[in-house]
């Protein structure tokens, strides 16, 4: 986990190899190099709000690439609402078997409450 995080978030490319004698690890060989990928601009890494949204989606079990794609294609307010609503539901002991799937669907279908155009303050079902 730490190796992946170092490689993803810094200008260092880090790897190691276990040196074994039989089944026993007797040494470690470290490889450290410059990470050229970290030098390229990445708005999802460089903007703290977007990076936080990717982290929140990933924390609920969404693959990082899927989380990045969602943050890139949807407005941050919608992603923020969905992660907050999911956290509220989970804290309230609502059973959600697949939080990552729930988040994806809530964001893609924009489940935010919408005011009814005829009845002020009325909240209909999910918006399509």
C-alpha positions as CSV (number, residue, x, y, z in Angstrom):
1,X,0.0,0.0,0.0
2,X,2.7,2.5,0.9
3,X,4.7,1.6,-2.2
4,X,1.7,2.3,-4.4
5,X,1.0,5.6,-2.7
6,X,4.6,6.7,-3.0
7,X,4.6,5.8,-6.7
8,X,1.3,7.5,-7.4
9,X,1.8,10.7,-5.4
10,X,5.5,11.6,-5.6
11,X,8.3,12.0,-8.1
12,X,9.9,8.8,-6.8
13,X,9.4,5.4,-8.4
14,X,10.0,2.8,-5.7
15,X,10.1,-1.0,-5.8
16,X,11.7,-3.8,-3.8
17,X,12.5,-7.4,-4.3
18,X,12.8,-10.1,-1.6
19,X,16.1,-12.1,-1.8
20,X,15.4,-15.6,-0.4
21,X,17.4,-18.6,0.6
22,X,14.8,-21.4,0.5
23,X,11.7,-20.0,2.0
24,X,13.5,-17.5,4.2
25,X,13.8,-13.9,3.2
26,X,17.5,-12.9,3.9
27,X,17.6,-9.5,2.2
28,X,15.7,-6.9,0.4
29,X,16.8,-5.2,-2.9
30,X,15.4,-1.7,-3.3
31,X,15.1,0.1,-6.6
32,X,14.5,3.8,-6.6
33,X,14.2,6.0,-9.7
34,X,12.7,9.2,-10.9
35,X,8.9,9.0,-11.5
36,X,8.3,10.9,-14.7
37,X,4.6,10.3,-14.5
38,X,4.4,12.4,-11.4
39,X,5.8,15.4,-13.3
40,X,2.8,15.6,-15.6
41,X,0.0,17.9,-14.5
42,X,-2.9,16.0,-13.0
43,X,-5.9,18.2,-11.9
44,X,-7.3,15.4,-9.8
45,X,-4.0,15.2,-7.9
46,X,-3.2,18.9,-7.8
47,X,-6.6,20.2,-6.8
48,X,-7.1,19.3,-3.1
49,X,-10.9,19.2,-3.4
50,X,-10.9,16.8,-6.4
51,X,-8.2,14.7,-4.8
52,X,-10.3,14.4,-1.6
53,X,-13.4,13.4,-3.7
54,X,-11.4,10.6,-5.4
55,X,-10.2,9.5,-2.0
56,X,-13.7,9.5,-0.5
57,X,-15.0,7.4,-3.4
58,X,-12.1,5.0,-3.1
59,X,-12.7,4.7,0.7
60,X,-16.1,3.2,-0.1
61,X,-14.6,0.5,-2.3
62,X,-14.6,2.1,-5.7
63,X,-11.5,1.4,-7.8
64,X,-9.3,4.4,-8.1
65,X,-9.5,4.6,-11.9
66,X,-13.4,4.5,-11.7
67,X,-13.3,7.1,-9.0
68,X,-11.1,9.4,-11.1
69,X,-13.4,8.9,-14.1
70,X,-16.5,9.9,-12.1
71,X,-14.8,13.0,-10.6
72,X,-13.7,14.1,-14.0
73,X,-17.1,13.7,-15.7
74,X,-19.5,14.9,-12.9
75,X,-19.8,18.2,-11.0
76,X,-17.9,18.1,-7.7
77,X,-21.1,19.2,-5.8
78,X,-22.9,16.1,-7.0
79,X,-20.0,13.8,-6.0
80,X,-19.8,15.5,-2.6
81,X,-23.5,15.1,-2.0
82,X,-23.5,11.4,-2.9
83,X,-20.6,10.6,-0.6
84,X,-22.1,12.6,2.2
85,X,-25.5,10.9,1.7
86,X,-24.0,7.5,1.6
87,X,-22.0,8.1,4.8
88,X,-25.3,9.4,6.5
89,X,-27.2,6.3,5.4
90,X,-24.4,3.9,6.6
91,X,-24.2,5.7,9.9
92,X,-27.9,5.3,10.3
93,X,-27.5,1.5,9.9
94,X,-29.1,1.4,6.4
95,X,-28.0,-1.8,4.8
96,X,-26.2,-1.1,1.5
97,X,-24.5,-4.2,0.2
98,X,-22.4,-2.5,-2.5
99,X,-21.5,1.1,-1.4
100,X,-19.4,1.7,-4.5
101,X,-22.2,0.6,-6.8
102,X,-24.7,2.7,-4.9
103,X,-22.4,5.7,-5.2
104,X,-21.9,5.2,-9.0
105,X,-25.6,4.9,-9.6
106,X,-26.5,7.9,-7.3
107,X,-24.0,10.1,-9.2
108,X,-24.7,8.9,-12.7
109,X,-28.5,9.2,-12.2
110,X,-28.2,12.4,-10.0
111,X,-30.3,11.2,-7.0
112,X,-30.1,14.6,-5.3
113,X,-33.5,15.8,-4.0
114,X,-35.2,18.1,-6.4
115,X,-37.9,20.6,-5.6
116,X,-41.2,19.9,-7.4
117,X,-42.0,22.6,-10.0
118,X,-45.6,22.7,-9.0
119,X,-45.4,22.1,-5.3
120,X,-42.7,24.2,-3.6
121,X,-40.8,22.2,-1.1
122,X,-42.0,18.8,-2.4
123,X,-39.3,16.3,-3.2
124,X,-40.0,13.7,-5.8
125,X,-38.0,10.5,-6.5
126,X,-34.7,10.3,-8.4
127,X,-34.2,12.7,-11.2
128,X,-33.6,11.2,-14.6
